[in-house]
Each structure stands twice: as structure tokens, then as C-alpha cells.
């Protein structure tokens, strides 16, 4: 199983690096939702082993949406449409919060932490 703490930190680092990069130099292309570290786990182990848990389905959809929004953000910056890019960045941050929350809920419920309450 993926280290959930590591997944949260890797995800946050990816988001912060993207935000920093688009302010200085717009990237040509971003990695797909299946290639990033969280995506590799979701599309292999998570769906196979934990697909019946509602958090995994929500996590997969939100993660895919996160990457779609990141791609849109890059496109908007490349087109110098900064107003809409800021809206996309805000949406990306909200999606990021949802992802982190779902990872935390999954960890709490299914790794033994939720059993102590």
C-alpha cells in the first residue's frame, strides 16, 4: 500500500511546483493522471484492491479532474488568459484539498486508525 502521508506530501509538492512554474515559465506538457505517483497507485493497487470503497472511486474521479484542470491551467497561461487561469488555479487548489481529504479519510477508515474510536 502507498504511504498515505507520502502521497499527500508528493501531491502538495507537485501542486506548489506547478504554481511556481506557471508564474515564471509555462510548462509544455504535464504528466498524465496515470503517470504521477498517486495515479500509479490509484490505477493499479487502489482500484484493484480497494475499488469497493467509496473513497477510492471519488479519489480517482477527483484526481482525474485535478489533472484535467492542471492541463487547462497551463493552456490558459500559455494563451495569456490570466483571469481565467486564476479561476482554474483556485479550482485546482480546491480539488487538491478534496484529494488530501479523501486520502486522509481512506487512511483513517481502512488502515486501522478508525478502529480505535
Buried (B, 14 or more C-beta within 10 A) or exposed (E): EBEBEEBBEBBEEBBEEBBEBBEEEBBEEBEEBEEBBBBBBBBEEBBEEBEEBEBBBBBBEBBBBBBEBBBBBBBBBEEEEEEBBEBBBEBBBEBBEBBBBBBBBBBBBBEEEEEEE
